[in-house]
């Protein structure tokens, strides 16, 4: 897992991802955003994916898969 030495718990990027998700009008304001990194276990594969789970009331659920480590995600990567 990639770690930012200035933010080892990734609190800054987590808050930014929440801010970027809430910028979309069709996302309810009461959502819970959860991020996790998944590393490919295939020997020929050398990438890390970030999964962003967006969960809200009334069974609202969206999952974003971004093929880069968490610390490299930027606003333009958040696309629905």
N, C-alpha and C positions, 0 to 999 in steps of 0.2 A: 504494500500500500504506500502511496505517495503521501508525504507529510510536509506541510508548510512549517518551517521552524519558528515562524513568528505567530503561528496560530495552530499549534499541534492538535487541538480538539476540533478544528475546522468550524468553529463557531461563526466566524465571519462569512465564510462561503455558504454555510447553512442559512444564515439570515438573509444573504443576498438572493439565494435561490427562492426562498419564501417570498421575498419582495418581487422578484421577477415573475413568479407564478401568479401572484395576486394582481399583477398588472393587466392580466387578461380579463376582459369583462364577463366572459361566460364561466368564470371560476367563482364558486360561492366564497363568501368572506370567512366562513367558519371551517375552512379546510385544515387538515393536518398534513404536513409535508414531511415525508421520511425519505432519506437518501441512504444508499448503500452501494458499496463498490464490489463488483464481482470480477474476479480474475479468471481468465480462461485457463482450464487445466490441460488442454490439448497441447502436446509437446511442440506442434508446429504453430501454435498460436502465442503471440506475445503482447496481447493487449488487455487493458482493464476497462470494463464498462461501468458506468454509473447508472443505477436505477433510481428514478425519482417517483415515489408513490404519492399520489395526491388523493386523499380520502376526505370525504365530507358527509354531511347528513343526507338523508334520502337515498342511500346507496350510491352516492356519487363517487366514482373512482376513475382515475386516469393514471396510467403508468408511462413514463418516458424512459427510453433506453438511449443513452448517449455513449458512444464508443470512445470515451476518453476518461481519464481519472478525474475524480471529484474536484481537485484543486485547479484543473484546467478548464472547467466549465465557465462559460460566460453568458451574458444575457441573450445573445443571438443563438445560443444552443437550445434555449427553451422554446420549443415550437410544438403546437398542437395540430 
